[in-house]
Amino acid sequence: MCHITGGGNTDLQPAVEAVIASPEFRAQWERITDRSNADMASTEYRNRQDPRLSIAISRAKGPGERLDRVQVIATATYNTDK
């Protein structure tokens, strides 16, 4: 498992959305689930080359919403049981 977090006074939401909407990201990752809770959205992806690798990306639902706390959390997991 690997965690990546980001926050601060720079709005990261537009950059995160641009990355996950990019053709390069979409070529490597298949969208599995979408969830939302309050002002956060979370999407889980499965790696297209190795389905044992997945990543959950949680981020603010909209720009400018979470500048006072963590804005993005990405958690990668590799399942060794498959």
GIGIJO-V653589 format. One record per helix or strand. SS is the DSSP state (A for helix, B for strand). FROM is the first residue (numbers start at 0). TO is the last residue. If there is no record, write none. Layout:
ss:SS from:FROM to:TO
ss:SS from:FROM to:TO
//
This chain:
ss:B from:1 to:6
ss:A from:12 to:20
ss:A from:22 to:27
ss:B from:28 to:36
ss:B from:39 to:46
ss:B from:52 to:59
ss:B from:69 to:77
//
